[in-house]
Amino acid sequence: MSWRPQYRSSKFRHVFGKAATKESCYDGVPITRSVQDNNFCTVNPRFLAVITECAGGGSFVFHFVHQTGKVDPHHPKVSGHRGNVLDIKWNPFNDYCIASCSEDTTVKVWEIPPHGVLKNLTVPWKELQGHSRRVGLIEWHPTANNILLSTAYDYQLMIWNLDCPEQVIKNPVRTISLHPDVILSMSFSTDGCLLATTCKDRKVRLIELRSGNLLQEGNCKTHKASKVLMLGNLKMLLTTGTSRWNHRQISLWDQDDLSVPLLQENLDGSSGVLFPFYDPDTHMLYIAGKGDGNIRYYEISSEKPYIQFLTEYRSNLPQKGLGVMPKRGLDVSSCEVFRFYKLVTIKSLIEPLSMIVPRRSESYQEDIYPMTASNRPALTAEEWLSGIDKGPVLMSLKPGSQEAESYPEMNKGIGNSLDSRRSQCRPGMLQLAYIQDQLGNKDGKEDGGQTEEDTSRTPVRNGEDLALCSPPRTENELRLKFHKQQEEIRRLRELLNQRDVRVKQLELEIKNIKNSQSQSSLTDLP
């Protein structure tokens, strides 16, 4: 009888969590005190957005990802809602577009200026009015451009098409009324044709999204599901919830048969909601509990025993919510395969947490970075609504490879609708943030090479100058744009003056060195 090892071979067995230093955290963020079971945070390679605590309405703030440290308490907010903001999500195909939902029954879509804002942003790009009660969840379609889903406490699931000229949209493309209670979570399949949901009635449902038909319904008496996740192309669903004895547990389901779960595993007896996160590229599953300090991670396979526990990240700081960086925003040079942004309410802190595969080689690791979903939509909204399904457009994370553009040609939403108008607004005016980035990154760069971070800061994408602003629509907006322009001119003048002073200092130093050298040569003469 041949000897077999008792351990399972896996390249992710030794993945470890590395918390950012204090200088790389975001300190002084007034994180919301809402009891909603959401993440309250969303991230893309350029911006970090988090729902904040405020009085007299709802708001959230966004920061540049690279601007860490102490946050200005008077930092401008996005404050167009009349009620508390409950959920926010960045558009996966446009890094400058974010959607938010609120207790005021509306969903609003915002256009974020590339250079940031100097005053509170109150006018949305689109406003969606259709729900009769507070809206608790929103999700962007993973492959179709400008398709947004929302669900509210009126038990309705609504599909919105943002490719329309109206600023206020009152009629959704489709309304799905299959749930007898509040929808707790929803998750798309890889191609976006199926949607899995969990409801307050503790049932798991699988819905054909375009038609609104119910395909499967699962009801397990030993598992009360709260969160659901579709596991990529494995044709399986994972739910987190509680057992009959109120133990927190995870359950794995066959996508084609939701009558009985494939696997159930009890975790502990705590009371916080478990948030699942799945990486389809590495087949790793991360489980984080609300109010916990630890994050468990597993490896998923399509064969028994299906789930293999890897290890656990432990911390003394409890998390209220977690934001996840898309794969295209990771640091591949340090073998980073996942990154969380952890909301620590007790310290008003947002702490980046990197999951790293330990490798000795500093070269690009092809085996842990397969082709991944890019920020290019595979379909337009009209194509998806007409019945076409496609998987995501893939991209390589290898440094030097061409990065997917944020404004593809098929994007008929913000990208193309504002392209012609932006060219008429302050032509040739570069933003201060971009100039500073270029001055800071110029040293040490080779002429022919360009890193991923450099490509993400390119001011022109698909023929559109991102440094240009959107045109004002009212007199107040025109006045605000004028003040912003004056402020930018003033800052640019200060920057140029600093450069002039530095040039003069260097010239004086060179002159002093020459004088000292000439004096020393004279003293050396006999």
Buried (B, 14 or more C-beta within 10 A) or exposed (E): EEEEEEEEEBEBBEBEBBBBEEEEBBBBBBBBEBEBBBBBBBBBBBBBBBBBBBEEBBBBBBBBBBEBEEBEEEBBBBBBBEBBBBBBBBBBBBBBBBBBBBBBBBBBBBBBBBBBBEEEBBBBBBBBBBBEEBBBBBBBBBBBBBBBBBBBBBBBBBBBBBBBEEEEBEEBBBBBEBBEEBBBBBBBBBBBBBBBBBBBBBBBBBBEBBEBEEBBBBBBEEBBBBBBBBBBEBEBBBBBBBBEEEEBBBBBBBBEEBEEBBBBBEBBEBEBBBBBBBBBBBBBBBBBBBEBBBBBBBBBBEEEEBBBEBBEBEBEBBBBBBBBBBBBBBEBEEBBBBBBBBBBBEBBBBBBBBBBBEBEEEEBBEEBBEEBBBBBBBBBBBBBBEEBBBBBBEBBBEBEEEBBBBBBEBBBBBBBBBBEEBBEBBEEBBBBBBBEBEEEBEEEEEEEEBBBBBBBBEBEBBEBBBBBBBBBEEEEEEEBBEEBBEEBEEBBEEBEEEEEEEEEEEEEEEEEEEEEEEEEEEEEEE
